[in-house]
Amino acid sequence: MSLGIVGLGLQSCNQNSGKKEEKKVSVDSVQHKIDSLVVMQDSITKVDSLRKDSITKMEANVSYSGAKDTTVLLTDSVSPRYIYLTFDDGPLNGSQYLDSIATAKGIKINAFLIGAHDKMSKKMHSYTERYKNNPLVDCYNHSYWHAHDKYTTFYSNPQTAFEDFELAEQSLGLQHKIIRLPGRNIWYVGDRKKVDLKSGASTAELLHQNGYKVMGWDCEWKINGVTGKPDLSVNQLYTQIKNLLRKGTSYTKNNVVLLTHDNMYQTKKGQKLLSDLIDSLKQHPNYRFEFMRNYPQ
């Protein structure tokens, strides 16, 4: 455009030299406006670029609403991570509070029950029924007699041990063929297995051959049922679970199974600790509480 205007100005000068200065001023004025527009466009481009950079930085700094854990990494939010809260040895005094906490928090929990405990009293049986009637609680098999706490003797006869689990299943009316061995952290799920002590391996093998899943655990929380004093603080346990998930060092990646026991929640202190742990885990945007029956094969 500016070349064409300049060309017209030169032609006018040849035709009418008296108007040369006027035409030159006109050409310079037009060129000045063009230059101003170019400068303005550059400014707009720079402002737009700065705006985009600012938005990008703001998005990068956005944190999850309500989350107290400020160390959440981007890799933590790639996919859901599953937490399995498992409680052994029920029904016992403490089971009724676990039932209430699951309902109050709206989370799924897993109860590994002992057949003989259910038969101890009407009160204990009522705790079993509370579990079974709560859609947020799944009930599984933790044997009938808990090996009488003589584990080596119990597992020395795999067939007798197998029959003990069958008795518990029938006595408790269990719907899922999922078992945790007393005194043993043994896994036998799908084609994978992990054995801590060989004395329970043959029993786990027999159970697996008969369609049962044998479930162990990734971490354990011990709380004194009388004093309510834990071996790990809520923050220490939360950090342990988080690290297992981040590093992929649990038995199955993106899944962590926590072991604890019903009778540890008889006291207000124990119940408060469990509630605080649940609240801490719920703050993470990609942690999900799940049933053991949905544990990946």
N, C-alpha and C positions, 0 to 999 in steps of 0.2 A: 504494500500500500504506500509506504513512504517513498519508494523509488518512483512510483507513478506520479505522485504529487510533485516531487522534485522535477521530473521531466516536464510536467505542465508548466512549472514556474520558469524554467529555462526558456521554453518556447515563448512565453509571454514577454520575457525580457527582450528577446530578439525582435518581437513585433512592436513592443512599446517600451523603450528604455526608460521612459519617464515613470513607469510604474514598477521598476525593478525592485526598489527598496520595499515597496508595499507588499509585493509578491513574496519577497524573501522573508519578511516578517510573518506573513501568512504561513509559509512552509515551516518556518522555525516553530511557530505556535502549534501546528498540527503534530510535528515531530515530538515536541515537548509533551503533548498530551499522550502520545503513543508510549513514550518512555515512562511517563507516570503510571500508565496502565500496566506496563511490564513490571515496574517496581511493586505496584499494588498486588499483582498476581503472585509475585515471589513472596510477598509478606503473608498473603493468605495461605499459600502452600506451606510456609514455615509454621504459621500458627496452627494449621490443621495437623501438621506432623507432630508438633509439640503436644497438641491435644490428644492425639492417638497414643503418644508415648506415656502421657499422664494417665490415661485410662488403663493402659496395659499395666503400669506400675500399681495402680489402685487395685486392679483385679488380682494381681499377684499377691497383694498384701491382705486381701480379704480373709478373715478367719471365720471358722464355723461358729454360728451364734450359740452362745451359752456354754461353749466348750472351755473347760478350765485347762485342759492339756494343751499347752502352746507348742509342744514338740511334735505335733502330728506332721508327718512327711507326706508329700504328694503320693508316694508309692503306697501309703496306707489307704488311700481312697480309690485305688484302682479297682478293687473288687471287694465284695462282702467278706468279712472274717467272722467265723462262727465260734461262739463260746458255749460250752456244754457244762452247766453247773450240775454236778452229780453228788448225791447225798446217800451214803451207805448206812446199813444196819437198822433202818427203820422197820416197823414203827417203834419209836421210842419217845420218851418225853422230850419234846423239842420238835417233833414232826408236825404238830398242829401249828406251830409258829411259821414253819417253812411253807406250809400250805397258805397261810395268811399273807406272808410276804410275797409269794408268787402272784397272788391275786392283787395285792395292793400295787405292786410294781408292774403288773401286766407282762410278766416274762415267763418263758418256758423253763421248767426245771425237771430233773430226772432223779427218781427215787429207786435205789436198789434195795429191795426188801428181803427180810429174813422170815421164812415161814413160821419158825418157832416163836418169834417175837409177836407175830400177829395173834398167836394162840395164848399168849400170856394172860390177857385180861380183856374184858369187854371194852375198856378204854383204849387199849392198844389197837384192837380191831376197828374201833371207830376212827382211829387215825388213818388206818389203811383205807377205810371207806371214803374218808375225806379226800385222800389222794386220788382215789379211783374216780371220784365224782367231779374232780376239778379238771377241766379241759386243758389247763396250763401245766398239769403234772402228768408225766409218763411214769408208769411203774414197771420195774424190771426185776430180774432174778439174781439174788445174792446168796442162794442156797437155802436149805431148810434149817440146818443146825449150825451153820457157820463153822463147820469142821470141828466143833467143840473147842475151837482155838488150838487144836493140835494138827497143824497143817501138814507136816511131813507124813504123819500117820494117815490122815485123810486122803492125801493124793497118792499114797502107796498102792491104793486099789482104785484105779480109774473107773471101773465099772460101778463100784459102790458109790463113788463120788458122783458119777453121772446120774445114778438113781436118786441121790439126794436132791439134785437140781430138778429132776422130773417131779419129785414129790412137792417141792416148793412151788413149781409152776401150777400144779393141780390145786394145791391147798390155797394159794393166793388168787387163783383164777386169772393168771397173767395172760395178756393178749399178744405179747411180743417175745420172740425167741432170742432174747438178748440177756447175756449173763456177765457178771463180774465175779471172778474167783476170789474167795476170801483169802487174805494174806498173800496174794500174788498180783503183780502188775504184768499181766499177760494179755497180749493182743492176738486175736485170730479173726480177721475180717476179710472176706473175699479170698484172694490168693496170697494175702500178706499175713505174716505173723511175727510176733516179737515176744521172746520169753525171758523173764528175769531170773527165775529159778527153775531148774530142770524138773524138780519134783512135781510141778503142776502141768508140765508140758503134755504128758500123755492124756490127762483128763481134758485139757483144752482141745487136743486133737480129736478125741472121741466126741466131744460136744460139737465141734465143727463138722464132723462127718454126719452128724444127725441134724444138721440145719440150724445150729445156734451160732450167733455172733458172740465172740468173747471180747469184752471191752476192758482196756486198761485205763491209764490216765497219764497226763503230761506234767501236771504239777499238783501239789497237795497243800491244803491249808489246815493247820491244827489249832484248835481253840479249846482252852480248858473249859469243860462243861460246868465247873463249879465257880471259878473265878472270872470266866469270860476273857482271860488273857490269851492273845494269839501269839503264835510263834513268828508270824510276819505281820507287819502293819498293813493296812489297806493299801497304802501307796507302794510298799514293797511288792505286794502280791500283784497289784495292777501293773507295775513295771515289769515284773516277771512274765506275766501273760502277754503284754505288749511286745516284749523282746522275742518271745517264742514265735509270735505271729510275724514280726518284721524279718527275723532271720530265717524263718522257715524251718525251725528246728523241732517243732512238735511232730508227733508220730505221722500226722497227715498235714501237709502244708495248708495254711489258712484255716486250720481247725485246732482249737485247744480245749482239752478236757480237764476240768478242775475236780479233784476229789476232796470231799469233806464229809462230815458225818452228822446225822440228825441230832444226836445228844449234845452236840457242841453249841446248840442254840436254845438251851433251856433258860439262859439268863438274858436280861435286857441288854447287857453289854454285848453278848454274842450276836443277838438279833440286830443291834445297831451296827456292828461291824459288817455283817452281811449286807444290810441295807446300804451302807456307805460304799461297799465294793460294787454292788449292782449299779448304784448311781454313777460311780466313776466310769464303769464300763459303758453305760448308756450314753455318756457324753461323747463318746467317739462316734463319728457319723457313720462308720461302716462296720461296727460290731453288731452282731445279731445273736440272740440267745436261741438255742435250738435243742430239739429232742435228739437223743442218741439213736433213735430209729432212722433218723435222716443223715446219720454219719456216712460219709462217702465210702464206697466199697474199695 
